[in-house]
Amino acid sequence: MDLGLSLGYLTGEIGPAAAQALSLARAAEEAGYASAWVAEAYGTDAVSVLGWLAAGTSRIGLGSAVLQIPARTPAMTAMSASTLDGISGGRFRLGLGVSGPQVAEGWYGQPFAKPLGRTREYVDVVRRLLARQTSEYAGEHLTLPLPGGPGIPLKLMQPPPRPDLPIHLAAVGPRNVALAGEIADGWLPLFLVPEGSSTQFDQLRSGFALRPRPAEGFEVTASVALLLTDATGEERTRAELPVRRYVALYLGGMGSREKNFYADLGRRLGFSDAVDEVQEHFLAGRHREAAAAVPAGFLDATCLVGSAQHVRNRLADYAAAGVTTVSVIPLAGDLEARTADLRAIA
């Protein structure tokens, strides 16, 4: 199993945040990490940050976790992926995700209905264009060229270094996980519980059975919050605060009360009452209370919090479950501490 670095999206003033992201990526590269991943929501975009990292590193793999499907046409995604792969020397992995209805419709003005069908067609078109086939497609959601107009079928102008550039899918729900197994080259899970993941891996394998090509080499890259601490008691509770805030954001804020895929996942993991409380506080603007309501059991199950030895032991559990890369999200208080945590577990 490899180690990866999840940088998320940049927060705060862009210049210092970008410098910090590059510093962490370089530290991970020096420590032997296999990949660094960049996200986007409705702030910094992943493509720009990945270009910055490509210029500032030389060996570490670079991935989008994720490029949001409603943000770009498939052709724009194929262009960006090909360009990033070219300027990085073939180090890019294309991670895609549908986001959620609040972002898709509220930020991008794109419909969210039928996300499985949209994802399937989107990946079909991206693969076609990366292979320098013509932009001809007739689906339920995507049609190229537009009928009745002046558009003509086109090909990607430059030959990409890797026509078979790997595509990973972020998936939380059972049908999305199966779809990743069927059409993608990798799965990007969040809040994966190693000892409780057999059902999700069964869902993944159900998708493998429908693949048009072998599943050999399929990657499972789990993003996992990381915070090293030897504290106990109340001091431990204070030390965990950055991780609790992170978890509360996803359980409480990444969606509405009616539709939040991460809250639904938390309930499937057996934390229904706690998820309801976190969500209630977060949606009411009580973010401190939401973080405090995150149960210790959820942190133990889904995050890497504790001593370096505890975390190393826990990493073995992820490997045993079938995870091919644990992509850690360092959440210590400053750059120096985050860098130290990366080196300690390497």
N, C-alpha and C positions, 0 to 999 in steps of 0.2 A: 504494500500500500504506500502511496506517495503522500507527501504533505503539500498543501496549497495554501495560498494567502487570499482571503476575501477582503477587498478594500472597500466594498460598498460604493456609495456615491459620495462625492465631496460635500462637506458641510462647512459653513462659515465662509470667510474670505477666500476666494478661489486660489489666489497665488500661494499663500502659505499652505493651504490644504493640498494643493497639487504637489508642492515640494515635499510635504510629509508623506504623501502616497508614494512618491518616487523613492524616498529614503527607505520606506518599509519594503518596497519591491526589491530594491538593491540588497537590503539586509537578508531578505528571504532567498534571493538568488545566491548570495555568498554562503548561506547556510545549507544550500542544497535542496531548497523547495522546488517542486516540479512546475508549479504554475501560480499565476496571480490573476485574480478575477475582479472585474469592475462591474458595478451595477448602475442603474438609472431609475428615477421615479418621475419627478417633475421639477428637477433642478439641473444639476450637471448631467450632460449626456455621456454615455459610455464610450462612444467612438472617439471623441476628442481626448479623453483621459487615456485610453488605450494607445493612441498615437503618441502621446507624451511619454508613456511608459516604454513603448517600443523603442523610442529614440534614446532613452536613458538606461536601458538594460541590454544584455547581449545573449543570454542563454535561457532565461526562465520563460516557460510557456505563458501565453497571455490569452485570457478568455473573457467573454462577456457573460455576465450572470445577473441580469440578462439584457439583451436588446429587446425592447418592448415591441411586440408585433403590431399593435395599433399605431405606433409612432411612425412607421416607415412602410412604403410599398415594398413588396418583395424584391423588386429591381434595385431599389436604393440599398436594401440590406445586402444583396449580392455584391453590389459595387463596393460598399464599405468593407465587407468581409474579405473580398479579394484584395482590396488596397491594404488593409491591415495585415493580411497574411504576407503580402509582398514586402512591405516596408519592415516587417519584423523578421524576415528571413524564414518564413514558414512556421512561425510559432503560434499562430492564432487558432483558437477554438471558438466557434460561433454558438453561443448560448442564447436561446430564444424563450420568450414567455408571453402569455396573453395579458399579463397584468390583471386588473379587476375592472368591474363596470364603472367604479367611481373615477378611475384614471382614464380608462378608454373613452368613456362618453363625456366626462367632465373636463378633461384636459385636452384630449386629442379630437373630440367630436366624432369618434368612430363607434359604430354599433358593437356591442359586446355579445349579442345573442349568438348561439351556436358556436361557442369557442372551439370545440373539438373539430368541427368541420372547417372552420377558418384556419386553424393551425395546420391541419392536414394539407389543405390546398396551398397555404403559404410556404410550407417546407417543400412541397412538390415544385413550386415555381423557383424558389431559391436554388434548389439542387439543379434544376434544369439550366438556369442562367449561369451558375458557377461552372457548369460543364461546357459552357459556350454553345449551348443549343439556342435555337431561335426563341424569341419571346412570343410563343404561341401557346395559349392555354384557354380552355373552356370549362369553367367550373361553376358551382352554384354561387360562390362568393367572389371569384376572381376571373376576369376575362381579359386576355391579351391577344392582339391589340383590341381596342374598343371597336365594336362593330359600327359600320356605317360612316366612319370618319377617315381622316387622312393617315392614320397610324399604320405603320408597316412592321412586320416582324424584324427584330434586331438581335444582334449578338453582342456579348460583352466585348469591348474593344481590345483589351489586353488579355493575353493568355494567362490565366491564374497559375501560380506555382503549383497549386494542388487542386485539381478539379474535384477531388473527393474530400475536400476540406470538411472536418467533422462538425456535425451539428448536434448540439445538446438541447434538451428541453427541460425547463423548470416545470415540475408537476407536483401537485399536492393531492388532489382527489384521485380516487381509484381509477376512473376511466382515463384521466390524463396520464397517470403513471403507465397504464397499459398502452396508451398511444405512443408514449416515449419509447417503450420497448419495441413497438412495431415500426416506427418510421425514423427514429433518431439513432445517433451513434453514442449517446450518453444521456444520463438522467441527472438532474440537479435538484436533489431534495433538500428541504430545510426542516429542522426539528425532527430529524430521524433518530429513533430510539433503537440502538443496535439489537438489544435482546428482544425487542418487540416488533422487529421489522419484517418478519417472515411473510406476513400477509402482503405487504407492499412489494416484496421481491416476487411473490407468487403473481401479483398483478403484472409486474414487469415481464415475467416469463410468459404470461398469457399473450402479451404483445409479441414476444419473440416468435411464438408459434405462427404468427401471421406475417412475419417479415419476408420481403422478397429476396433478401440476402442474409448470409449467416450473421449471428449475433456475436461471433468471436471478436474480442477486442472492445466490446461495449464497456463504457466507463460509467461509474457511479461516483459523482463528486458531491459529497455532502458538505454544506456550509455549517460550521459549528462555532458558536461563540467561545472565546478563550479568555480566561483570566486566571493567572497563577497567584495563589495566596496560601499562606500557612495559618491565617487567622482563624480564631474560633469564637463562638458566642456572639455577642453584640458586635465585636470588631469584624467578624466574618460577615454579618449582615450588612454592615457599612461598606465593606470591600466589594460585596456583590452588587452594589447599587447600579453600576454601569450595565451589568448584564440584565438586571431586572428591568431597567429602563428599555433596553433593547427588546426584550421579550414582550413587555407591555405594549410597545409600539406595534408589534405585529399582531398580537392577540386582540388588542383593543382598537388600533387605529388604521390597520391596513384593510379597510372596508367598512361597510355600514353594519348596523345591528343585524340587519336581515341577511347580508351576504358578506362574509369574511371567511375566506378559505382557510386561513391560519387558525382562526377561532374554531372552525369546524374540525380541523385536525386536532387541536388541543382537546376538544370534547371526545373525539375518537380515541385519544390516548388515555382517557379516564379522568380528565380534569374539568368536567363540565361546570361544577359550581364555581370553581376558581376562575375559569374563563369568563363566566357570566359576570362575576364581580369585577374582574380586570376591565372588561369591556364597558361595564356600567360607569366606572370611574373615568376611564379614558375618554369616552364620548361626552362626558359632562365637563371635560376640561380639568379633571382632578388627576393629573399625570403622576404626581408624587404618590397618591393613594393607590393608583393603578399599579405602579412598580412595587409597592409594598405588598400588594395582594397576590403577586406572582408566587406560587407555592414553591418551597424548597425542593419538593419532589420533581417538579417540572424542570428546574435547573439541573438537578442531578441526572435526570433522564436524557435531556436534550442538549446540554452544554458541557463544556470542559472547564470546570471551576474547581480549584483546589491546588494541592501541591504539584510540583513538577512530576514526582513519581506517580501520583494518582492519575494525572493526565496521561502519562505514558502508558500506564496500565489500561486506561480507558480507550486509548487509541487502538490497542490490541483487540478490544471488543468490536470496534468498527471494522477492522480488517477481517475478523472472524465472520461478521455478518455479511460480507461481500462488497463492502465499500472499497473502491479502488483509489480514491483520493479524499482525505479529510482536508477541506479548505477552511482554515481557522480564521475567525474574525477577532483580531486582538482588540480588547476593550479596556485595557489598563489606562490609567489616567493621563499619561503623556507619552510622547514619542519614544523617549528613552526606555520607559517601562514596557511599552509594546514591543520594541525591538528586543529587549532582554527576554521577554516571554517567547518570542519567535525562536530565538537562539536556544533557549533552555529546552524546549521540547524537541528541537532538531537533534 
